[in-house]
Amino acid sequence: MPDMPLSPTERSTPGRTAHRARTDRQTLYDILDAGFLCHMSLVRDGAPVTLPTCYGRDADTLYLHGSTGAHSLRAAASGVQLCVAVTHVDGIVYARSLVHHTLNYRSAIVHGTAHVVDDRDAKLAGLRVITDNITPGSWDYARETTRKELASVSVLAVPLDEASAKVRDEGPGDEDHDIADGTRWAGTLPLRWEFDAPVPATDLAGDVPVPRHVLRRPG
């Protein structure tokens, strides 16, 4: 529900640069929907671990997936507290002093617990959400997933009940005396992320064209 504000908790309330926090849920959605790679962190066997994995969002649920044999996925499915982070770097900010060099960014942090999606139809629906987020169009183009393949994949659902979002989108914040000095350049180097031309597989038959959903993949 994009009109519902985020509900801050002790761990979802930023301590530093709190003025960059966004409390509207739509900003959280936009940050999550702009990417497909997250980092899931949890404590496993007494030690912190971080797992990079792909994800997709449907309404107020974040879907993660991985191999059923992955230790971190099994730990996440056991009900432990976890944290999921998504970050986009939009530019490097050059200031007149090194201490004020920084980044322009959009970041989202989700806290909570995950549950395993066991029901076959719900699991397929979760996988479609992830697939559509990473490779839109592939769900209908690729061959149907076999039962064996489906059994080898674990799908986790994480509610977006406890989450935070932060955004920086501005120039350098230099000291007045450094600005007055007037001898050093300051500004922003924007960063844009985009796809290159598709590279066919080496074992591809020569008459198979690149499908439209690949050519038109937004990026």
PyMOL commands that set and color helices and strands:
alter all, ss='L'
color gray80, all
select helices_A, chain A and resi 18-20+25-33+71-76+98-100+120-134+138-141+147-151+176-181+212-215
alter helices_A, ss='H'
color red, helices_A
select strands_A, chain A and resi 21-22+37-44+47-58+61-67+82-94+102-112+115-116+153-159+162-168+187-190
alter strands_A, ss='S'
color yellow, strands_A
deselect
rebuild
show_as cartoon
